[in-house]
Amino acid sequence: MTTRLPTLFLSHGSPMHALDAGGAGPAWEALAASLPRPRAILIASAHWETTLPMLTGGERLETLHDFSGFPPELYRVRYDVPGAPELAARAGQLLKDAGYTPAINACRGIDHGAWVPLKWMYPARDVPVVQLSVQTALGAAHHLGLGEALAPLRDEGVLVIGSGHVTHNLRDWAAHRGDRQPADYVVQFPAWLNERLLRRERDELLAWQERAPSAARAHPTDEHFLPIFIALGAAGADAAPTRFYTAIDAGVLSMDAYRFD
């Protein structure tokens, strides 16, 4: 009998976390070690934005270095992994049954929003992966619905992960990354999120742009926050949240990570 897996939301950090993830790396490693080995991973990354839901469908996903201006050693990092075309087809059918119009991209590789944490979690690169895109213009409720449609995968040995950030303001990061003191909003926004998750206040969470403190500064664009709703939806309304890692990188990027059981 297959054990039901939790769903996860990971703040993946900068691409440099592939080389030195600070405390997040051991936290990701320990989490993976504590879970039953998944037969496959479905991960929604903030770094793949599309108009309609897209799933990778290749037999093998090549490493995408989807960034520029970093040290040469980062571009030598590879995380080529087996794909899972059968999982892509299964997930696509679940989304179709829920009224979505998904498509499969058999050529796309794996971007750093996915491979940075997975490199620490499954360094042997032997767990098949399917990536799911986000539709930034369609908002939180859309992504919660995507997750709800994919919920049956939890009982099929699939680890569903949303990869983004609890706060993500790159302009502030560039201006203040040497600061030791966290910006006020980088304390307030994660605290608001954690409280709403613990209270299962989904309506509040779906209205995060209006309800959360300094929401527009925490997320000038939405794509890095939306993956949490996929993890929430797939977990189910009664799932218990656990914040298994919390930290602030460079004073402005919350690295908080959650599991939903």
C-alpha positions in Angstrom: 0.0 0.0 0.0 1.4 3.4 -1.0 1.8 5.9 1.9 0.2 9.2 1.4 2.9 11.9 1.0 2.7 15.4 2.3 2.9 18.4 0.0 5.6 21.0 0.3 6.2 24.7 -0.2 9.9 25.7 -0.5 11.5 29.1 -0.7 14.2 28.1 -3.2 16.6 31.0 -2.7 19.0 32.4 -5.3 20.7 30.2 -7.8 23.8 30.4 -5.6 21.9 28.2 -3.1 22.9 25.3 -5.4 26.5 25.8 -4.2 25.9 27.1 -0.6 22.3 27.0 0.7 23.2 27.9 4.2 20.8 26.4 6.7 18.2 25.7 4.0 20.3 22.9 2.5 20.5 20.7 5.6 16.8 21.4 6.2 15.9 20.3 2.7 18.1 17.2 3.1 16.6 16.3 6.5 13.1 16.7 5.2 13.7 14.4 2.2 15.4 11.8 4.5 12.3 11.8 6.8 9.8 11.1 4.0 9.0 7.8 2.2 10.9 7.8 -1.1 8.6 9.2 -3.7 8.1 7.3 -7.0 8.1 10.7 -8.7 8.0 14.4 -8.0 5.7 17.0 -9.4 7.1 20.5 -8.8 5.5 23.8 -9.6 8.2 26.4 -10.1 7.8 30.2 -10.1 10.3 30.3 -12.9 8.0 28.8 -15.5 5.2 31.2 -16.4 2.7 30.3 -19.1 -0.8 31.3 -20.1 -2.2 27.8 -19.6 -1.0 25.0 -17.3 2.0 23.2 -18.8 3.7 20.0 -17.8 7.1 18.7 -18.8 6.7 15.5 -20.6 10.2 14.5 -21.7 11.9 11.2 -20.8 14.8 13.2 -19.4 14.9 16.8 -18.1 18.1 18.7 -18.9 19.4 21.4 -16.5 18.3 24.9 -17.4 20.7 27.7 -16.3 17.9 30.2 -16.5 19.8 33.1 -15.1 22.8 35.4 -15.9 25.6 37.2 -14.2 26.6 34.5 -11.7 30.1 32.9 -11.2 31.3 30.3 -13.8 31.1 27.4 -11.3 27.4 27.8 -11.0 27.0 27.1 -14.7 28.9 23.9 -14.3 26.3 22.5 -11.9 24.1 19.9 -13.5 20.9 18.3 -12.3 19.7 16.3 -15.2 17.0 14.0 -14.1 14.7 11.3 -15.5 11.3 12.7 -16.6 8.0 11.0 -16.0 5.9 11.1 -19.1 3.3 8.8 -17.6 2.9 11.2 -14.6 2.6 14.2 -16.9 -0.2 12.4 -18.7 -1.9 11.4 -15.5 -1.6 15.0 -14.1 -2.8 16.4 -17.4 -5.9 14.2 -17.2 -6.7 15.2 -13.7 -6.5 18.9 -14.7 -8.7 18.3 -17.7 -11.3 16.5 -15.5 -11.3 19.6 -13.3 -12.0 21.9 -16.2 -8.5 23.2 -17.0 -6.8 23.1 -20.4 -3.3 21.8 -19.8 -0.7 20.9 -22.3 2.5 18.9 -22.2 5.9 20.2 -23.3 8.2 17.3 -24.2 11.2 19.5 -24.8 11.6 21.7 -21.7 14.2 21.0 -19.1 14.2 21.7 -15.3 14.8 25.3 -14.1 16.6 26.5 -11.0 13.4 27.0 -9.1 13.1 23.2 -9.1 16.7 21.9 -9.3 18.2 24.1 -6.6 16.2 22.5 -3.7 16.0 19.1 -5.4 19.8 19.0 -5.7 19.9 18.9 -1.9 16.9 16.7 -1.3 17.7 14.0 -3.9 21.3 14.4 -4.9 21.5 11.1 -6.7 19.2 12.5 -9.3 17.3 9.3 -9.5 13.7 10.4 -8.7 11.7 11.2 -11.9 10.5 14.8 -12.1 7.6 16.6 -13.8 7.5 20.4 -13.7 4.3 22.4 -13.7 4.1 26.0 -14.8 2.3 28.9 -13.1 -0.2 31.2 -14.6 0.7 34.5 -12.9 -2.2 36.5 -14.4 -4.8 34.1 -13.0 -4.2 34.5 -9.3 -4.4 32.5 -6.1 -7.8 30.8 -6.5 -6.7 29.4 -9.9 -3.6 27.8 -8.4 -5.5 26.5 -5.4 -7.8 24.8 -7.9 -4.8 23.3 -9.7 -3.6 21.8 -6.5 -7.0 20.4 -5.6 -7.2 18.7 -9.0 -3.8 17.1 -8.4 -4.5 15.9 -4.9 -5.0 12.2 -5.9 -1.3 12.1 -6.8 -0.5 12.2 -3.0 -1.9 8.6 -2.7 0.0 7.5 -5.8 3.6 8.0 -4.5 4.0 11.5 -6.0 5.6 14.3 -3.9 3.8 17.5 -4.9 6.0 20.6 -4.3 5.4 24.3 -4.8 8.7 26.2 -5.2 8.8 30.0 -4.9 9.4 32.4 -2.0 7.5 33.7 1.0 8.9 37.1 0.2 10.5 38.1 -3.1 11.5 41.6 -3.8 14.6 41.6 -6.0 14.9 45.4 -6.1 15.1 45.5 -2.3 17.5 42.5 -2.4 19.9 44.4 -4.7 19.7 47.6 -2.6 19.9 46.0 0.9 21.6 42.6 0.6 24.5 43.7 2.8 22.1 44.7 5.6 22.1 42.6 8.8 18.8 43.9 10.1 15.7 42.4 8.3 13.3 44.8 6.8 10.1 45.2 8.8 7.9 43.7 6.1 10.1 40.6 5.8 9.1 39.9 9.4 5.5 40.9 9.2 4.4 39.2 6.0 5.8 35.7 6.9 4.2 36.0 10.4 0.8 36.9 8.8 1.2 33.9 6.5 2.1 31.5 9.2 -0.8 32.5 11.4 -3.3 32.2 8.6 -2.0 28.8 7.6 -2.2 27.5 11.2 -5.8 28.8 11.5 -6.7 27.2 8.1 -8.0 30.7 7.0 -8.1 30.0 3.3 -10.4 32.9 2.4 -7.8 35.3 4.1 -5.0 33.6 2.2 -6.8 33.8 -1.1 -7.2 37.6 -0.5 -3.6 37.9 0.5 -3.0 40.9 -1.8 -5.6 43.0 0.2 -5.2 41.4 3.6 -1.5 40.7 4.2 0.7 43.5 5.5 3.0 45.0 2.9 1.8 42.5 0.3 2.9 44.6 -2.7 6.3 45.1 -1.2 6.7 41.5 -0.3 5.7 40.5 -3.8 5.9 43.2 -6.4 5.0 40.4 -8.8 3.0 37.4 -7.8 4.7 34.4 -9.4 6.9 33.5 -6.4 3.9 33.3 -4.0 1.5 31.4 -6.2 3.1 28.0 -5.9 2.1 27.8 -2.2 -1.5 27.6 -3.3 -0.8 24.5 -5.4 0.8 22.9 -2.4 -2.2 24.0 -0.2 -4.8 22.7 -2.7 -3.1 19.3 -3.2 -2.9 18.9 0.6 -6.6 19.4 1.2 -8.5 21.8 3.5 -7.8 19.8 6.7 -4.1 19.4 6.2 -1.9 20.4 9.1 0.9 22.9 8.2 4.4 22.7 9.7 6.9 25.4 9.1 10.0 23.2 9.1 12.5 26.0 8.2 12.6 29.7 8.8 15.3 32.2 7.9 15.8 35.5 6.2 18.4 35.8 3.4 20.1 39.1 2.8 17.6 40.9 5.0 14.7 40.8 2.5 14.2 37.2 1.2 12.2 35.0 3.6 13.4 31.4 3.2 10.5 29.9 5.1 9.5 26.3 4.1 6.3 24.3 4.8 5.0 20.8 4.7 1.3 20.1 4.7 0.2 16.7 6.1 
